[in-house]
Amino acid sequence: MTTGYRDGTTTPDVRIAALEQRVAQLERQQERRDRQTADRRMWLSYYGFSAFMAIGIAVIVYLAASLD
């Protein structure tokens, strides 16, 4: 029996509670995967930018050395 209100005063349906727990668990897993993907993307861009800067500095040093 339900009243139409969430967490009402009637006896809760065990299946609905189990389903809500499962949905919450899946949402936490999805958030964790999203965070891991964002972290991976951040570090890949950081490494790419660092490599680009290192190459740029090496080119500048090479050109400065060739001015003699």
RODO-2510 file (C-alpha; in nm, 4 decimals, decimal comma):
residues 68
     n   res          X          Y          Z
     1     m     0,0000     0,0000     0,0000
     2     t     0,1363     0,3423    -0,0871
     3     t     0,0209     0,6945    -0,0135
     4     g     0,1845     0,8549    -0,3154
     5     y     0,4369     1,0288    -0,0941
     6     r     0,7980     0,9281    -0,0883
     7     d     0,8938     0,7698     0,2430
     8     g     0,5346     0,7773     0,3566
     9     t     0,3978     0,6309     0,6746
    10     t     0,2880     0,3069     0,5121
    11     t     0,4988    -0,0055     0,4905
    12     p     0,7717     0,0507     0,2283
    13     d     0,7909    -0,1816    -0,0675
    14     v     1,1159    -0,3794    -0,0443
    15     r     1,1514    -0,3993    -0,4220
    16     i     1,1374    -0,0218    -0,4577
    17     a     1,3969     0,0261    -0,1841
    18     a     1,6281    -0,2276    -0,3516
    19     l     1,5789    -0,0565    -0,6875
    20     e     1,6560     0,2854    -0,5378
    21     q     1,9745     0,1473    -0,3825
    22     r     2,0788    -0,0064    -0,7131
    23     v     2,0131     0,3185    -0,8990
    24     a     2,2168     0,5119    -0,6397
    25     q     2,5014     0,2633    -0,6755
    26     l     2,4971     0,2935    -1,0553
    27     e     2,4970     0,6737    -1,0296
    28     r     2,8015     0,6636    -0,7996
    29     q     2,9816     0,4324    -1,0426
    30     q     2,8993     0,6633    -1,3328
    31     e     3,0243     0,9681    -1,1398
    32     r     3,3475     0,7844    -1,0570
    33     r     3,3995     0,6901    -1,4233
    34     d     3,3266     1,0460    -1,5341
    35     r     3,5792     1,1782    -1,2823
    36     q     3,8435     0,9288    -1,3965
    37     t     3,7839     1,0232    -1,7600
    38     a     3,8116     1,3937    -1,6795
    39     d     4,1326     1,3351    -1,4827
    40     r     4,2818     1,1300    -1,7655
    41     r     4,1918     1,3997    -2,0180
    42     m     4,3432     1,6692    -1,7936
    43     w     4,6730     1,4850    -1,7524
    44     l     4,6994     1,4038    -2,1232
    45     s     4,6532     1,7710    -2,2099
    46     y     4,9066     1,8690    -1,9434
    47     y     5,1657     1,6256    -2,0828
    48     g     5,0945     1,7390    -2,4392
    49     f     5,1335     2,1052    -2,3462
    50     s     5,4534     2,0317    -2,1527
    51     a     5,6003     1,8462    -2,4499
    52     f     5,5038     2,1310    -2,6825
    53     m     5,6713     2,3846    -2,4516
    54     a     5,9866     2,1699    -2,4219
    55     i     6,0140     2,1463    -2,8001
    56     g     5,9608     2,5206    -2,8310
    57     i     6,2337     2,5944    -2,5769
    58     a     6,4703     2,3500    -2,7495
    59     v     6,4114     2,5244    -3,0839
    60     i     6,4758     2,8658    -2,9309
    61     v     6,7971     2,7435    -2,7663
    62     y     6,9099     2,5840    -3,0937
    63     l     6,8409     2,9003    -3,2921
    64     a     7,0140     3,1160    -3,0305
    65     a     7,3200     2,8892    -3,0417
    66     s     7,3342     2,9073    -3,4212
    67     l     7,3663     3,2904    -3,4173
    68     d     7,7433     3,2723    -3,3729
***
